[in-house]
Amino acid sequence: MRRRATMADIAQVAGVSAATVSRVLAGVPGSTSERTAAKVRQTAGDLGYVVNGVAASLRSQQTRSIGLVLADVANPFFGRLAAGVENAMTEAGYGVILGNTSNSIEQEKKLVRLLMEKRVDALVIATSAGTGEHIQEAIDRGVLVVLVDSELSAIKTDLIIVDDLTVSRQVVEHLLDLGHHDIAIITGRLEAAFDRGRLEGYHEALEARGITFDPAFVVPGDSTHEGGDRAMRALLRLEKRRPTAVFVTNNLMTVGALLVIAEARLAIPRDISIVGFADMEWYPLSNPPITAVAQPSYEMGRIAAERLLLRLSRKHPPKPRRLCLNAELIIRASTAPPAQRRYPAAKGIV
């Protein structure tokens, strides 16, 4: 096997001292002439020299890396959020280590501890809720933390979230304005603050219009494709009174609900209107195009990274900020006034 190139090898080939090579590769300004520095960098590249990151970290007490802990990497929302974090951090010279919790608080705890063992300089966490004790432990040990997407009231650190309550209220108001009164909601796990906020917005909109709340119209979907499938089936099995519109509070659950509606041979929006949460790239191409809430997921990730970089660059970090971004209801063709006839039978639903 070919031996890895060392600084001594570079010094010998370039005809300079090992100390000069060290200063040039470390980026020490004014350590030598630009001509010599360029020769050292060219030689390092020719020899395939790779910086020893472990040794550099021991010297600087920084790894130039951060951990990004996400609740569900299968969800496109988190993919865009991750892109926002990674692009900003990479531009600043940081590496990003990604961890997926699969909406498991126990897995989240394990990942946070593992990343602390890897001595990352900071963490961006889209938490699966819980008490947040493991996050507070990281903060107490000097790890900088930014929370995204879900709030933990006991954790005092930078927070980037969306105003879930307000936009969810707008969703239900839109359906009420169309003439719907029998409006169902498929909820997430409700351990997370954003899930509770979306349900609260639903309740507030109905109460403001004097609509009687029907507990049968609130069905948990577990924030998964399969959960959306189960929840939609439960709603279509209701015998006495079934919804004419449904608000699905997660994009994976929306896909599950749409497939069940198609299986039941119901037409959208003639037979049932539907609104999804977290807009998907293919929603405008669907037949009909899907009305949905668009979240600024990339922007959330970028701002989270900017807050980290601000803290990493200062000896005395600024006070924590709670940044609440607006989401947008995009109205397309999957919502319309309810049909002026009896709700059709849902065929083949078991």
C-alpha positions in Angstrom: 0.0 0.0 0.0 1.2 3.5 -0.8 2.4 5.4 2.3 0.5 8.6 3.2 2.3 11.8 2.4 3.6 13.8 5.4 4.6 17.4 6.0 8.2 16.2 5.8 7.6 14.8 2.4 6.1 18.1 1.2 9.0 20.1 2.7 11.6 17.8 0.9 9.9 18.1 -2.5 9.2 21.8 -2.2 12.6 22.6 -0.8 11.4 24.4 2.3 11.4 23.7 6.0 8.7 21.5 7.7 7.9 24.6 9.8 7.1 26.6 6.7 4.8 23.8 5.4 3.0 23.6 8.7 2.4 27.4 8.8 1.2 27.5 5.1 -1.2 24.6 5.5 -2.5 26.0 8.7 -3.3 29.2 6.9 -1.1 31.4 9.1 -1.0 34.8 7.3 2.4 36.3 6.4 4.3 33.2 7.2 6.1 33.2 3.9 5.9 34.7 0.4 2.9 34.0 -1.7 5.1 32.3 -4.3 6.5 29.9 -1.7 3.0 29.3 -0.2 1.6 28.5 -3.6 4.4 26.0 -4.2 3.8 24.3 -0.9 0.0 24.0 -1.6 0.7 22.7 -5.1 3.2 20.1 -3.8 0.7 19.0 -1.1 -1.9 18.5 -3.7 0.4 16.6 -6.0 1.5 14.3 -3.2 -2.2 13.7 -2.1 -1.5 15.1 1.4 -4.6 14.9 3.7 -4.8 17.0 6.8 -4.9 15.1 10.1 -8.2 16.3 11.4 -7.8 14.6 14.7 -4.4 16.2 15.5 -5.7 19.6 14.3 -8.7 19.2 16.6 -6.6 18.4 19.6 -4.5 21.5 19.0 -7.4 23.9 18.5 -10.0 22.2 20.8 -12.4 22.5 17.8 -13.4 19.7 15.4 -14.9 22.2 12.8 -17.9 19.9 12.7 -21.5 20.0 13.9 -24.2 17.3 14.5 -27.6 17.6 12.7 -30.2 15.4 14.5 -33.4 15.0 12.5 -36.7 13.3 13.4 -37.3 11.6 10.1 -35.0 11.8 7.1 -37.6 10.0 5.0 -39.7 13.2 5.2 -38.8 15.6 2.4 -39.4 18.5 4.8 -36.3 17.4 6.8 -34.3 16.9 3.6 -34.8 20.6 2.7 -34.1 21.7 6.2 -30.8 19.6 6.2 -29.8 21.3 2.9 -30.2 24.7 4.4 -28.0 23.7 7.4 -25.4 21.9 5.4 -25.0 24.6 2.7 -24.4 27.4 5.2 -22.1 25.3 7.4 -20.0 24.0 4.4 -19.5 27.5 3.1 -18.1 28.4 6.5 -15.7 25.4 6.5 -17.6 23.1 8.8 -18.5 19.5 8.3 -22.0 18.2 9.1 -22.7 14.8 10.7 -26.3 13.7 10.1 -28.3 11.5 12.5 -31.8 10.2 12.1 -34.0 9.4 15.1 -37.0 7.9 13.3 -39.2 9.9 15.7 -37.7 7.9 18.6 -36.8 10.0 21.7 -34.5 7.1 22.9 -32.7 7.1 19.5 -32.4 10.9 19.8 -30.7 10.6 23.2 -28.3 8.0 21.9 -27.4 10.2 18.9 -26.8 13.3 21.0 -24.5 11.4 23.3 -22.6 9.9 20.4 -22.1 13.2 18.8 -20.9 14.7 22.0 -18.4 11.8 22.2 -17.3 12.8 18.7 -16.7 16.2 20.2 -18.8 18.2 17.7 -18.7 21.9 18.2 -22.4 22.3 18.0 -25.8 20.6 17.4 -28.9 21.4 15.4 -31.7 19.3 16.7 -35.2 18.7 15.3 -36.4 17.0 18.5 -38.9 14.2 18.8 -40.0 15.9 22.1 -39.6 14.4 25.5 -38.3 16.4 28.4 -35.1 17.5 26.7 -32.9 16.5 29.5 -30.3 15.1 27.1 -30.3 18.4 25.2 -29.8 20.4 28.4 -26.9 18.0 29.3 -25.2 18.9 26.0 -25.7 22.6 26.7 -24.3 22.3 30.2 -21.2 20.6 28.8 -20.5 23.6 26.6 -22.0 22.3 23.3 -23.8 25.0 21.4 -27.4 23.9 20.5 -30.0 25.3 18.1 -33.5 23.7 18.1 -35.6 23.7 14.9 -39.2 22.8 14.1 -40.3 21.9 17.7 -40.1 23.9 20.9 -39.1 22.6 24.4 -40.1 25.2 26.9 -37.5 24.1 29.5 -34.6 24.5 27.1 -33.3 28.1 26.8 -31.4 28.2 23.5 -31.9 29.5 20.0 -35.1 28.2 18.4 -36.3 28.3 14.8 -40.0 27.3 14.3 -43.0 27.9 12.2 -46.3 29.6 13.4 -48.2 26.3 13.2 -51.2 27.5 15.1 -51.9 30.5 12.9 -51.5 28.7 9.6 -53.6 25.8 10.8 -56.4 28.1 11.8 -56.2 29.6 8.3 -56.5 26.1 6.8 -59.8 25.4 8.7 -61.1 29.0 8.0 -60.5 28.3 4.3 -62.6 25.1 4.5 -65.3 26.9 6.5 -65.5 29.7 4.0 -66.1 27.1 1.3 -69.2 25.9 3.3 -67.7 22.9 5.0 -68.9 22.1 8.6 -67.9 18.5 8.9 -64.1 19.0 8.9 -61.8 16.2 10.1 -58.2 16.5 11.1 -55.5 13.8 11.0 -53.0 14.7 13.7 -49.4 13.7 14.3 -48.0 12.2 17.5 -48.9 15.3 19.7 -45.8 14.9 21.8 -44.2 17.6 19.7 -45.2 21.2 20.1 -45.8 21.7 16.3 -48.4 18.9 16.3 -50.2 20.3 19.3 -50.1 23.8 17.7 -51.8 22.5 14.5 -54.5 20.8 16.5 -55.0 23.9 18.6 -55.4 26.0 15.4 -58.1 23.6 14.2 -60.0 23.9 17.5 -59.7 27.7 17.5 -61.1 28.1 14.0 -64.1 25.9 14.7 -64.8 27.6 18.0 -64.6 31.0 16.5 -67.3 30.1 13.9 -69.5 28.3 16.5 -69.0 24.9 15.0 -69.6 22.0 17.4 -66.5 19.9 17.9 -66.9 16.3 17.0 -64.2 14.0 18.7 -64.7 11.4 16.0 -63.3 13.8 13.5 -59.9 14.0 15.3 -57.9 10.9 14.3 -54.2 10.3 15.1 -52.0 9.4 12.2 -48.7 8.8 13.9 -46.8 11.2 11.5 -46.3 8.3 9.0 -47.6 7.2 5.6 -49.1 4.1 7.3 -50.7 6.3 10.0 -52.3 8.5 7.4 -53.7 5.4 5.7 -55.2 4.0 9.0 -56.6 7.4 10.0 -58.3 8.0 6.6 -59.8 4.5 6.7 -61.2 5.2 10.2 -62.9 8.5 8.9 -64.4 6.8 5.9 -65.9 4.0 8.1 -67.9 6.5 10.1 -71.6 5.7 9.4 -73.8 8.4 10.8 -71.8 11.5 9.8 -68.6 11.5 7.7 -66.4 14.5 7.0 -66.7 16.5 3.7 -63.2 17.8 4.2 -60.0 16.6 5.9 -56.9 18.5 7.1 -53.9 16.3 7.2 -51.1 17.8 9.4 -48.1 16.0 7.9 -46.9 15.3 4.3 -46.3 11.6 4.8 -49.8 11.1 6.3 -51.2 13.1 3.4 -49.8 10.6 0.9 -51.4 7.7 2.9 -54.7 9.5 3.1 -54.7 10.3 -0.7 -54.1 6.6 -1.5 -57.0 5.5 0.6 -59.4 8.1 -0.9 -58.4 6.8 -4.4 -58.9 3.2 -3.2 -62.4 4.2 -2.0 -63.2 5.6 -5.5 -64.0 9.0 -4.1 -63.3 12.1 -6.2 -61.4 15.0 -4.9 -62.8 17.6 -4.3 -66.3 16.6 -5.5 -66.7 13.9 -2.8 -64.2 15.1 -0.2 -61.8 18.1 0.0 -58.3 17.6 1.4 -55.5 20.0 2.6 -52.0 18.7 3.3 -49.3 20.2 5.6 -45.8 20.7 4.2 -46.0 21.3 0.5 -44.5 18.7 -1.8 -42.9 19.3 -5.2 -45.5 17.0 -6.9 -48.6 18.6 -5.3 -49.1 21.1 -8.2 -48.8 18.2 -10.7 -51.3 16.0 -9.0 -54.9 15.5 -10.4 -56.3 17.6 -8.9 -53.4 19.8 -7.6 -53.3 19.6 -3.8 -54.0 22.5 -1.5 -51.3 22.6 1.1 -49.3 24.5 3.7 -45.8 25.5 2.5 -43.2 25.7 5.2 -39.9 27.6 4.8 -37.9 24.5 5.6 -34.7 25.4 3.7 -34.8 28.9 5.3 -35.3 27.3 8.8 -32.1 25.3 8.3 -30.1 28.2 6.9 -31.1 30.5 9.8 -30.3 27.7 12.3 -26.8 27.5 10.8 -26.4 31.2 10.9 -27.2 31.3 14.6 -24.7 28.6 15.2 -22.0 30.4 13.2 -22.7 33.6 15.1 -22.3 31.8 18.4 -19.2 29.9 17.3 -17.5 33.2 16.2 -18.0 35.0 19.5 -16.3 34.6 22.9 -19.5 35.7 24.6 -22.4 34.2 22.6 -25.6 36.4 22.2 -28.7 35.7 24.2 -31.0 32.9 22.8 -33.6 34.0 20.3 -37.0 32.5 19.4 -37.5 33.0 15.7 -41.0 32.1 14.5 -41.4 32.1 10.7 -44.6 32.3 8.7 -46.0 29.4 6.7 -48.2 29.9 3.6 -51.5 28.3 2.7 -51.3 27.6 -1.0 -54.9 27.1 -2.4 -55.2 24.7 -5.3 -57.9 22.5 -6.7 -58.2 19.8 -4.0 -60.6 22.0 -1.9 -64.1 23.2 -3.1 -67.5 23.7 -1.6 -69.2 20.5 -0.4 -71.5 18.7 -2.8 -75.2 19.4 -2.3 -76.0 15.7 -2.0 -75.6 12.8 0.3 -72.0 11.8 1.0 -71.2 8.9 -1.4 -70.4 5.4 -0.1 -66.7 4.7 0.3 -66.2 1.5 -1.7 -63.8 -1.3 -0.8 -62.7 0.3 2.5 -62.0 -2.3 5.2 
